[in-house]
């Protein structure tokens, strides 16, 4: 679906998820993440970039596992620490994964995906046409109920800061793994919030498309 069509549907309140492709279990354990190796940090920073053309091929289970761990995984089990910072360890940002077979929430402690909706919501995660068919779209959602120690006027800034750190982790992983990604803030917040069934205290922050590099475009 092209951008103009999405904008028109948005004005009419008609942006809707698509039917899921295939069946998904209520919860799916991910393979243990590969926490060693990869590209040296300085080289990954040099290669970090935004790309907006994607191959539709799915990521392997191991690649998905590593990607989600990089974004928000537990890297210090004894403390419950994560790969991305969070003020006062509030862990206010939930990471959702929009796949063809459904919308999932990433559970860092169990390192698993929990099915939230048996629909393909990728096309609702942005006005851009490429979001519809890339391997997956990540959605960063701030839960304000977890920030009770933060003044209400500052909670949005705290949540965006945490989401930005997570998105940069994804960028660096993608640079290391030879994947394409782009972080996005242009989407119909009302349509996506409704599709995801979010509550009043949950705030859509960012979306991020991830997938294999489109042939001929380079990494």
ABEGO torsion letter per residue (X at the ends): XBAAAAAAAAAAGABBBBBBBEBBBABBBBBBBBABEEBBAAAAAAABBBBABBBABBBBAAAAAAAAAAAABBABAAAGBBABBBBGGAGABBBBBBBAAEBBBBBAAAGBBBBABBBBAAAAABABAAAAABABBBBBBBBAAAAAABBAAAAAAAAAAAAAAAAAAAAAAAAAAGBBBBBBABBBAAAAAAAAGBBAABBBABBBBBBBBBBGAEX
